[in-house]
């Protein structure tokens, strides 16, 4: 992992094309791909919160004149963070979404009666996936190692999943 970080970050010329193209960087000053690469080049740990803000859309990589694989670097930094137990609160959001996808096949469940009522009245209330479809989705997710990875991250406990 260190080799990828050093080889990729050494190709960065700090032109700022990645940051100017980044959707997240436009919205928040907390995320700046150029700054992350600069920190790596200087041997510093990038800000923990920043590595979880990246959408990994690859826009930065496509704009980079040296094709630095910034999303791959972000992936390595996230892996290192998880393995070192430094995961931030942002990970909790990913875990909640991941567990909901694994159990229900959707990313978000309605949280209140008002939301359910609004969705029903507006015609936005989509039915839940049938149990057999959810079972097939879990089978696919297991086959690619999703469940094992999720268990590893959560310490083995999925909230009563089938």
Contact map, one row per residue, 1 for C-alpha under 8 A:
111110000000000000000000000000000000000000000000000000000000000000000000000100000000000000000000000000000000000000000000000000000000000000000000000000000000000000
111111000000000000000000000000000000000000000000000000000000000000000000000000000000000000000000000000000000000000000000000000000000000000000000000000000000000000
111111100000000000000000000000000000000000000000000000000000000000000000000000000000000000000000000000000000000000000000000000000000000000000000000000000000000000
111111110000000000000000000000000000000000000000000000000000000000000000100000000000000000000000000000000000000000000000000000000000000000000000000000000000000000
111111111000000000000000000000000000000100000000000000000000000000000000100100000000000000000000000000000000000000000000000000000000000000000000000000000000000000
011111111100000000000000000000000000000110000000000000000000000000000000000000000000000000000000000000000000000000000000000000000000000000000000000000000000000000
001111111110000000000000000000000000000000000000000000000000000000000000000000000000000000000000000000000000000000000000000000000000000000000000000000000000000000
000111111111000000000000000000000000000000000000000000000000000000011100100000000000000000000000000000000000000000000000000000000000000000000000000000000000000000
000011111111000000000000000000000000110110000000000000000000000000010000000000000000000000000000000000000000000000000000000000000000000000000000000000000000000000
000001111111100000000000000000000000000010000000000000000000000000000000000000000000000000000000000000000000000000000000000000000000000000000000000000000000000000
000000111111100000000000000000000000000000000000000000000000000001010000000000000000000000000000000000000000000000000000000000000000000000000000000000000000000000
000000011111111000000000000000000000100000000000000000000000000001010000000000000000000000000000000000000000000000000000000000000000000000000000000000000000000000
000000000111111000000000000000000000000000000000000000000000000000000000000000000000000000000000000000000000000000000000000000000000000000000000000000000000000000
000000000001111100000000000000000100010000000000000000000000000000000000000000000000000000000000000000000000000000000000000000000000000000000000000000000000000000
000000000001111111000000000000000100000000000000000000000000000000000000000000000000000000000000000000000000000000000000000000000000000000000000000000000000000000
000000000000011111110000000000000100000000000000000000000000000000000000000000000000000000000000000000000000000000000000000000000000000000000000000000000000000000
000000000000001111111000000000000000000000000000000000000001001110000000000000000000000000000000000000000000000000000000000000000000000000000000000000000000000000
000000000000001111111100000000001100000000000000000000000011101100000000000000000000000000000000000000000000000000000000000000000000000000000000000000000000000000
000000000000000111111100100000011100000000000000000000000001000000000000000000000000000000000000000000000000000000000000000000000000000000000000000000000000000000
000000000000000111111100110000000000000000000000000000000000000000000000000000000000000000000000000000000000000000000000000000000000000000000000000000000000000000
000000000000000011111110000000000000000000000000000000000011001000000000000000000000000000000000000000000000000000000000000000000000000000000000000000000000000000
000000000000000001111111110000000000000000000000000000000011000000000000000000000000000000000000000000000000000000000000000000000000000000000000000000000000000000
000000000000000000001111111000000000000000000000000000000000000000000000000000000000000000000000000000000000000000000000000000000000000000000000000000000000000000
000000000000000000000111111100100000000000000000000011100000000000000000000000000000000000000000000000000000000000000000000000000000000000000000000000000000000000
000000000000000000110111111111111000000000000000000000000000000000000000000000000000000000000000000000000000000000000000000000000000000000000000000000000000000000
000000000000000000010111111110000000000000000000000000000000000000000000000000000000000000000000000000000000000000000000000000000000000000000000000000000000000000
000000000000000000000011111110000000000000000000000000000000000000000000000000000000000000000000000000000000000000000000000000000000000000000000000000000000000000
000000000000000000000001111111100000000000000000000000000000000000000000000000000000000000000000000000000000000000000000000000000000000000000000000000000000000000
000000000000000000000000111111110000000000000000000000000000000000000000000000000000000000000000000000000000000000000000000000000000000000000000000000000000000000
000000000000000000000000100111110000000000000000110000000000000000000000000000000000000000000000000000000000000000000000000000000000000000000000000000000000000000
000000000000000000000001100111111000000000000000011011000000000000000000000000000000000000000000000000000000000000000000000000000000000000000000000000000000000000
000000000000000000100000100011111111000000000000010000000000000000000000000000000000000000000000000000000000000000000000000000000000000000000000000000000000000000
000000000000000001100000100000111111100000000000000000000001000000000100000000000000000000000000000000000000000000000000000000000000000000000000000000000000000000
000000000000011101100000000000011111110000000000000000000000000000000000000000000000000000000000000000000000000000000000000000000000000000000000000000000000000000
000000000000000000000000000000011111111000000100000000000000000000000000000000000000000000000000000000000000000000000000000000000000000000000000000000000000000000
000000000000000000000000000000011111111100000110000000000000000000000000000000000000000000000000000000000000000000000000000000000000000000000000000000000000000000
000000001001000000000000000000001111111110000000000000000000000000000000000000000000000000000000000000000000000000000000000000000000000000000000000000000000000000
000000001000010000000000000000000111111111000000000000000000000000000000000000000000000000000000000000000000000000000000000000000000000000000000000000000000000000
000000000000000000000000000000000011111111111100000000000000000000000000000000000000000000000000000000000000000000000000000000000000000000000000000000000000000000
000011001000000000000000000000000001111111111100000000000000000000000000000000000000000000000000000000000000000000000000000000000000000000000000000000000000000000
000001001100000000000000000000000000111111110000000000000000000000000000000000000000000000000000000000000000000000000000000000000000000000000000000000000000000000
000000000000000000000000000000000000011111110000000000000000000000000000000000000000000000000000000000000000000000000000000000000000000000000000000000000000000000
000000000000000000000000000000000000001111111000000000000000000000000000000000000000000000000000000000000000000000000000000000000000000000000000000000000000000000
000000000000000000000000000000000000001111111100000000000000000000000000000000000000000000000000000000000000000000000000000000000000000000000000000000000000000000
000000000000000000000000000000000000001100111111000000000000000000000000000000000000000000000000000000000000000000000000000000000000000000000000000000000000000000
000000000000000000000000000000000011001100011111011000000000000000000000000000000000000000000000000000000000000000000000000000000000000000000000000000000000000000
000000000000000000000000000000000001000000001111111000000000000000000000000000000000000000000000000000000000000000000000000000000000000000000000000000000000000000
000000000000000000000000000000000000000000001111111100000000000000000000000000001000011100000000000000000000000000000000000000000000000000000000000000000000000000
000000000000000000000000000001000000000000000011111110000000000000000000000000000000000101000000000000000000000000000000000000000000000000000000000000000000000000
000000000000000000000000000001110000000000000111111111000000000000000000000000000000000000000000000000000000000000000000000000000000000000000000000000000000000000
000000000000000000000000000000100000000000000111111111000000000000000000010011000000000000000000000000000000000000000000000000000000000000000000000000000000000000
000000000000000000000000000000000000000000000001111111000000000000000000000001000000000101100000000000000000000000000000000000000000000000000000000000000000000000
000000000000000000000001000000100000000000000000111111100000000000000000000000000000000000000000000000000000000000000000000000000000000000000000000000000000000000
000000000000000000000001000000100000000000000000011111111000000000000010010000000000000000000000000000000000000000000000000000000000000000000000000000000000000000
000000000000000000000001000000000000000000000000000011111000000000000000000000000000000000000000000000000000000000000000000000000000000000000000000000000000000000
000000000000000000000000000000000000000000000000000001111100000000000010010000000000000000000000000000000000000000000000000000000000000000000000000000000000000000
000000000000000000000000000000000000000000000000000001111111000000000010000000000000000000000000000000000000000000000000000000000000000000000000000000000000000000
000000000000000000000000000000000000000000000000000000011111110000000110000000000000000000000000000000000000000000000000000000000000000000000000000000000000000000
000000000000000001001100000000000000000000000000000000001111111000000000000000000000000000000000000000000000000000000000000000000000000000000000000000000000000000
000000000000000011101100000000001000000000000000000000001111111100000100000000000000000000000000000000000000000000000000000000000000000000000000000000000000000000
000000000000000001000000000000000000000000000000000000000111111100111110000000000000000000000000000000000000000000000000000000000000000000000000000000000000000000
000000000000000000000000000000000000000000000000000000000111111100100000000000000000000000000000000000000000000000000000000000000000000000000000000000000000000000
000000000000000011001000000000000000000000000000000000000011111110100000000000000000000000000000000000000000000000000000000000000000000000000000000000000000000000
000000000000000011000000000000000000000000000000000000000001111111110000000000000000000000000000000000000000000000000000000000000000000000000000000000000000000000
000000000000000010000000000000000000000000000000000000000000001111110000000000000000000000000000000000000000000000000000000000000000000000000000000000000000000000
000000000011000000000000000000000000000000000000000000000000000111110000000000000000000000000000000000000000000000000000000000000000000000000000000000000000000000
000000000000000000000000000000000000000000000000000000000000111111111000000000000000000000000000000000000000000000000000000000000000000000000000000000000000000000
000000011011000000000000000000000000000000000000000000000000100111111100000000000000000000000000000000000000000000000000000000000000000000000000000000000000000000
000000010000000000000000000000000000000000000000000000000000100000111111100000000000000000000000000000000000000000000000000000000000000000000000000000000000000000
000000010000000000000000000000001000000000000000000000000101100000011111110000000000000000000000000000000000000000000000000000000000000000000000000000000000000000
000000000000000000000000000000000000000000000000000001011100100000001111111000000000000000000000000000000000000000000000000000000000000000000000000000000000000000
000000000000000000000000000000000000000000000000000000000000000000001111111100000000000000000000000000000000000000000000000000000000000000000000000000000000000000
000110010000000000000000000000000000000000000000000000000000000000001111111110000000000000000000000000000000000000000000000000000000000000000000000000000000000000
000000000000000000000000000000000000000000000000001001010000000000000111111111000000000000000000000000000000000000000000000000000000000000000000000000000000000000
000000000000000000000000000000000000000000000000000000000000000000000011111111100000000000000000000000000000000000000000000000000000000000000000000000000000000000
100010000000000000000000000000000000000000000000000000000000000000000001111111110000000000000000000000000000000000000000000000000000000000000000000000000000000000
000000000000000000000000000000000000000000000000001000000000000000000000111111111000000000000000000000000000000000000000000000000000000000000000000000000000000000
000000000000000000000000000000000000000000000000001100000000000000000000011111111100000000000000000000000000000000000000000000000000000000000000000000000000000000
000000000000000000000000000000000000000000000000000000000000000000000000001111111110000000000000000000000000000000000000000000000000000000000000000000000000000000
000000000000000000000000000000000000000000000000000000000000000000000000000111111111000000000000000000000000000000000000000000000000000000000000000000000000000000
000000000000000000000000000000000000000000000001000000000000000000000000000011111111111000000000000000000000000000000000000000000000000000000000000000000000000000
000000000000000000000000000000000000000000000000000000000000000000000000000001111111111000000000000000000000000000000000000000000000000000000000000000001000000000
000000000000000000000000000000000000000000000000000000000000000000000000000000111111110000000000000000000000000000000000000000000000000000000000000000000000000000
000000000000000000000000000000000000000000000000000000000000000000000000000000011111111000000000000000000000000000000000000000000000000000000000000000000000000000
000000000000000000000000000000000000000000000000000000000000000000000000000000001111111000000000000000000000000000000000000000000000000000000000000000000000000000
000000000000000000000000000000000000000000000001000000000000000000000000000000001111111100000000000000000000000000000000000000000000000000000000000000000000000000
000000000000000000000000000000000000000000000001000000000000000000000000000000001101111111100000000000000000000000000000000000000000000000000000000000000000000000
000000000000000000000000000000000000000000000001100100000000000000000000000000000000011111110000000000000000000000000000000000000000000000000000000000000000000000
000000000000000000000000000000000000000000000000000000000000000000000000000000000000001111111000000000000000000000000000000000000000000000000000000000000000000000
000000000000000000000000000000000000000000000000100100000000000000000000000000000000001111111100000000000000000000000000000000000000000000000000000000000000000000
000000000000000000000000000000000000000000000000000100000000000000000000000000000000001111111110000000000000000000000000000000000000000000000000000000000000000000
000000000000000000000000000000000000000000000000000000000000000000000000000000000000000111111111000000000000000000000000000000000000000000000000000000000000000000
000000000000000000000000000000000000000000000000000000000000000000000000000000000000000011111111100000000000000000000000000000000000000000000000000000000000000000
000000000000000000000000000000000000000000000000000000000000000000000000000000000000000001111111110000000000000000000000000000000000000000000000000000000000000000
000000000000000000000000000000000000000000000000000000000000000000000000000000000000000000111111111000000000000000000000000000000000000000000000000001000100000000
000000000000000000000000000000000000000000000000000000000000000000000000000000000000000000011111111100000000000000000000000000000000000000000000000000000000000000
000000000000000000000000000000000000000000000000000000000000000000000000000000000000000000001111111110000011000000000000000000000000000000000000000000000000000000
000000000000000000000000000000000000000000000000000000000000000000000000000000000000000000000111111111000010000000000000000000000000000000000000000001000000000000
000000000000000000000000000000000000000000000000000000000000000000000000000000000000000000000011111111100000000000000000000000000000000000000000000001000000011000
000000000000000000000000000000000000000000000000000000000000000000000000000000000000000000000001111111111111100000000000000000000000000000000000000000000000000000
000000000000000000000000000000000000000000000000000000000000000000000000000000000000000000000000111111111110000000000000000000000000000000000000000000000000000000
000000000000000000000000000000000000000000000000000000000000000000000000000000000000000000000000011111111000000000000000000000000000010011001000001000000000000010
000000000000000000000000000000000000000000000000000000000000000000000000000000000000000000000000001111111000000000000000000000000000010001000000000000000000000011
000000000000000000000000000000000000000000000000000000000000000000000000000000000000000000000000000111111100000000000000000000011000010000000000000000000000000000
000000000000000000000000000000000000000000000000000000000000000000000000000000000000000000000000000111111110000000000000000000001000010010000000000000000000000000
000000000000000000000000000000000000000000000000000000000000000000000000000000000000000000000000000110011111100000000000000000000000000000000000000000000000000000
000000000000000000000000000000000000000000000000000000000000000000000000000000000000000000000000110110001111100000000000000000000000000000000000000000000000000000
000000000000000000000000000000000000000000000000000000000000000000000000000000000000000000000000100100000111110000000000000000000000000000000000000000000000000000
000000000000000000000000000000000000000000000000000000000000000000000000000000000000000000000000000100000111111000000000000000000000000000000000000000000000000000
000000000000000000000000000000000000000000000000000000000000000000000000000000000000000000000000000000000001111110110000000000000000000000000000000000000000000000
000000000000000000000000000000000000000000000000000000000000000000000000000000000000000000000000000000000000111110110000000000000000000000000000000000000000000000
000000000000000000000000000000000000000000000000000000000000000000000000000000000000000000000000000000000000011111110000000000000000000000000000000000000000000000
000000000000000000000000000000000000000000000000000000000000000000000000000000000000000000000000000000000000011111111000000000000000000000000000000000000000000000
000000000000000000000000000000000000000000000000000000000000000000000000000000000000000000000000000000000000000111111100000000000000000000000000000000000000000000
000000000000000000000000000000000000000000000000000000000000000000000000000000000000000000000000000000000000011111111110000000000000000000000000000000000000000000
000000000000000000000000000000000000000000000000000000000000000000000000000000000000000000000000000000000000011111111111000010000000000000000000000000000000000000
000000000000000000000000000000000000000000000000000000000000000000000000000000000000000000000000000000000000000011111111100000000000000000000000000000000000000000
000000000000000000000000000000000000000000000000000000000000000000000000000000000000000000000000000000000000000001111111110000000000000000000000000000000000000000
000000000000000000000000000000000000000000000000000000000000000000000000000000000000000000000000000000000000000000111111111110000000000000000000000000000000000000
000000000000000000000000000000000000000000000000000000000000000000000000000000000000000000000000000000000000000000011111111110000000000000000000000000000000000000
000000000000000000000000000000000000000000000000000000000000000000000000000000000000000000000000000000000000000000001111111100000000000000000000000000000000000000
000000000000000000000000000000000000000000000000000000000000000000000000000000000000000000000000000000000000000000000111111110000000000000000000000000000000000000
000000000000000000000000000000000000000000000000000000000000000000000000000000000000000000000000000000000000000000000011111111000000000000000000000000000000000000
000000000000000000000000000000000000000000000000000000000000000000000000000000000000000000000000000000000000000000000011111111000000000000000000000000000000000000
000000000000000000000000000000000000000000000000000000000000000000000000000000000000000000000000000000000000000000010011011111100000000000000000000000000000000000
000000000000000000000000000000000000000000000000000000000000000000000000000000000000000000000000000000000000000000000000001111110000000000000000000000000000000000
000000000000000000000000000000000000000000000000000000000000000000000000000000000000000000000000000000000000000000000000000011111000000000000000000000000000000000
000000000000000000000000000000000000000000000000000000000000000000000000000000000000000000000000000000010000000000000000000001111100000000000000000000000000000000
000000000000000000000000000000000000000000000000000000000000000000000000000000000000000000000000000000011000000000000000000000111110110000000000000000000000000000
000000000000000000000000000000000000000000000000000000000000000000000000000000000000000000000000000000000000000000000000000000011111110000000000000000000000000000
000000000000000000000000000000000000000000000000000000000000000000000000000000000000000000000000000000000000000000000000000000001111111000000000000000000000000000
000000000000000000000000000000000000000000000000000000000000000000000000000000000000000000000000000000000000000000000000000000000111111100000000000000000000000000
000000000000000000000000000000000000000000000000000000000000000000000000000000000000000000000000000000000000000000000000000000001111111110000000000000000000000000
000000000000000000000000000000000000000000000000000000000000000000000000000000000000000000000000000001111000000000000000000000001111111111000000000000000000000000
000000000000000000000000000000000000000000000000000000000000000000000000000000000000000000000000000000000000000000000000000000000011111111100000000000000000000000
000000000000000000000000000000000000000000000000000000000000000000000000000000000000000000000000000000000000000000000000000000000001111111110000000000000000000000
000000000000000000000000000000000000000000000000000000000000000000000000000000000000000000000000000001001000000000000000000000000000111111111000000000000000000000
000000000000000000000000000000000000000000000000000000000000000000000000000000000000000000000000000001100000000000000000000000000000011111111100000000000000000000
000000000000000000000000000000000000000000000000000000000000000000000000000000000000000000000000000000000000000000000000000000000000001111111110000000000000000000
000000000000000000000000000000000000000000000000000000000000000000000000000000000000000000000000000000000000000000000000000000000000000111111111000000000000000000
000000000000000000000000000000000000000000000000000000000000000000000000000000000000000000000000000001000000000000000000000000000000000011111111111000000000000000
000000000000000000000000000000000000000000000000000000000000000000000000000000000000000000000000000000000000000000000000000000000000000001111111111100000000000000
000000000000000000000000000000000000000000000000000000000000000000000000000000000000000000000000000000000000000000000000000000000000000000111111110000000000000000
000000000000000000000000000000000000000000000000000000000000000000000000000000000000000000000000000000000000000000000000000000000000000000011111110000000000000000
000000000000000000000000000000000000000000000000000000000000000000000000000000000000000000000000000000000000000000000000000000000000000000001111111110000000000000
000000000000000000000000000000000000000000000000000000000000000000000000000000000000000000000000000000000000000000000000000000000000000000001111111111000000000000
000000000000000000000000000000000000000000000000000000000000000000000000000000000000000000000000000001000000000000000000000000000000000000001100111111100000000000
000000000000000000000000000000000000000000000000000000000000000000000000000000000000000000000000000000000000000000000000000000000000000000000100111111110000000000
000000000000000000000000000000000000000000000000000000000000000000000000000000000000000000000000000000000000000000000000000000000000000000000000111111111000000000
000000000000000000000000000000000000000000000000000000000000000000000000000000000000000000000010011000000000000000000000000000000000000000000000011111111101010000
000000000000000000000000000000000000000000000000000000000000000000000000000000000000000000000000000000000000000000000000000000000000000000000000001111111111110000
000000000000000000000000000000000000000000000000000000000000000000000000000000000000000000000000000000000000000000000000000000000000000000000000000111111111000000
000000000000000000000000000000000000000000000000000000000000000000000000000000000100000000000000000000000000000000000000000000000000000000000000000011111111000000
000000000000000000000000000000000000000000000000000000000000000000000000000000000000000000000010000000000000000000000000000000000000000000000000000001111111110000
000000000000000000000000000000000000000000000000000000000000000000000000000000000000000000000000000000000000000000000000000000000000000000000000000000111111100000
000000000000000000000000000000000000000000000000000000000000000000000000000000000000000000000000000000000000000000000000000000000000000000000000000001111111110000
000000000000000000000000000000000000000000000000000000000000000000000000000000000000000000000000000000000000000000000000000000000000000000000000000000100111111100
000000000000000000000000000000000000000000000000000000000000000000000000000000000000000000000000001000000000000000000000000000000000000000000000000001100101111110
000000000000000000000000000000000000000000000000000000000000000000000000000000000000000000000000001000000000000000000000000000000000000000000000000000000000111110
000000000000000000000000000000000000000000000000000000000000000000000000000000000000000000000000000000000000000000000000000000000000000000000000000000000000111111
000000000000000000000000000000000000000000000000000000000000000000000000000000000000000000000000000001100000000000000000000000000000000000000000000000000000011111
000000000000000000000000000000000000000000000000000000000000000000000000000000000000000000000000000000100000000000000000000000000000000000000000000000000000000111
